[in-house]
Amino acid sequence: MTTLQQAILKVKEAGHKAFVPYIMAGDGGLETLKPTILKLQAIGVTAIEVGIPFTDPVADGPTIEQAGERALAKGVTLRNVLAELAFFREDITVPLVVMTYFNPVLAYGLEAFGIACAAGGVKGLIVPDVPLEESDILRETLNPQGVDIVQLVSLTSPPERIAKIAAASQGFVYAVTVNGITGARASFANDLEGHFARLCEASPIPVLAGFGISTPEQVVSMGALGDGVIVGSTIVTALHEGDFAKVEALVAASKGVLEKSTL
Amino acid sequence: MTNTIANSVPTKEGRYGKFGGQYVPETLMTALIELEEAYDLAMADKAFTDELNYYLKDYVGRETPLYFAENLTKELGGAKIYLKREDLNHTGAHKINNAIGQALLAKRMGKKKIVAETGAGQHGVATATACALLNLECVVFMGAEDIKRQQLNVFRMELLGTKVVSVESGSKTLKDAVNAALRYWVTNVEDTHYILGSALGPHPFPKIVRDFQRVIGVETRAQILEKEGRLPEAVVACIGGGSNAIGMFHPFVDDEEVALYGVEAAGSGLDSGKHAAAIAGGQLGVLHGAYMYLLQDENGFVQEAHSISAGLDYPGKGPEHCYLHDIGRAKFDSITDSEALEGLQLLCRTEGILPALESSHAIAYTAKLAKTMTADEVIVVCLSGRGDKDVHTVRAVLGGEA
């Protein structure tokens, strides 16, 4: 079992739901990366998704896109984020999952990128524009460096495809909760419960819900559908505005979330 | 069917050699798989192809003429030059061939809404036109910078009942309009079809666009055989993403004796860094769903393309062109903004035809190429669009000269 999967199962065994915040690396400058990661792990997050800025983030909504533009303006790149992580990797106590579009990885070079991930203590990788069909090359080059390749499942994925993705994904399955891009939502589709029930049934590894989750109430309701949640845009905004209390409230909501069946 | 270069790509994985593929968010994968299935069924259905051919003939005005440009030929004193008059299509460019085809396909798939991107506005206008004709709801994303430069086309789309949305992110041009259109499609995928305008994007788009544009080359091949009794020595087309070029080239790909020339936009010059020549000056990369030649920096960040012609202003090249380049079947060269302007004026002066700035790149290249060839040799040029839309831009640059 991988480090990433173990971390999620440990939380599950303790009766909680996994909480994975997404941060835009270097929003506010590369020097903010270390203090941000250390603060998040201190309040009990399960893992941290470290977003890499990109010029053309097609899967992201305006909040993360703008955070990416701020980071790009500060000169943040995939290369210098991984180098920065390597500087303080012995202080990192939770698994880090890098989220990057594919082109910066190609420009880095897959082999060199894998080595830099290992050096930076990275345990997982999410590439939103590499679907299952194109993902073999990522597992071939990154698995030997101890990096899981996390695949996404969407509401539009039919059952046989869900089964294939769940079988291929590593660490956890990233279940996208909306048709659309990242960013806060007031409401979700009605058939989410059935979708998650089928997905959890098909998946040999934990299932985390992500996209659009922005309030403690949604952390509870979405967390109950699977093994935990990923929260992006709201965290990005809270960190940008220096509102750490908001982050703490979201993390607290993931503790002691009951299984849906007992609600 | 024997295996030839032309029919060997794409593979079922959507690959053209190492190029192409499907680099998109998972939410779009099912839509792409459904699109491919629906497309294959439609093209095998005579009722569908008959309907498409009906609109191409009676609505678009096909077939377009293959015109012997005698004055231009004499002026240049080299090879005989023929112009494939895609500028005479309804809406003034080749873009309508694909827009009508995909709009009919969308209707057949039961989709009620269309989303599209546009740079100069030609594909946007063609899509808005097809949607008005076929009663489909249409949203077009356009970069804020392009909206400023192409006010008339924006108004034209609005007259046709299309909603034009200004894209304020990134470089506020075509690539950002594609990002916005993709995001819209991800969000509305269940009732919306994305009419991609060039031979770009994730599989099956490069194939669908190629197939709907193939009519250009199919007609040209038959017309030149009728007029000259043989195939041309050279075929020339401008290339942004590459839709008119692949439509023109594809029926000639297996004719080894026909040289294929794709003309990229060199902007202010390849050395200036301000150009759109991804094959000449780009690296391999992934953008908007496909592995292709791409203008980018050492960190994999996509760079802005530059060209006087908004239709060539895109940082990547369609995967099939990348493949034809890699196997040496087509040759890619580039023409600067100022050379294109000269090409535009040359065709106006000699033939009384105002070409689009995009097509002017092909004209300018042909002017160079013709001089290296003899009077018994033949060049066919794809005149992809008319230049009325560019008069404002050309006037601003040439000033009193025009």
Interface residues (C-beta under 8 A of the other chain):
Chain A: F54 T55 D56 P57 V58 A59 G61 P62 E65 E69 L72 T77 L78 R79 Y101 F102 N103 P104 V105 L106 A107 Y108 P128 D129 V130 P131 L132 E133 E134 Q151 L152 V153 S154 L155 T156 S157 P158 R161 I165 V176 N179 G180 I181
Chain B: E13 G21 Q22 Y23 V24 P25 E26 T27 L28 M29 T30 A31 S169 G170 K175 D176 N179 L182 R183 V186 T187 N188 V189 E190 Q283 L284 G285 V286 L287 H288 G289 L294 Q296 D297 E298 N299 G300 F301 V302
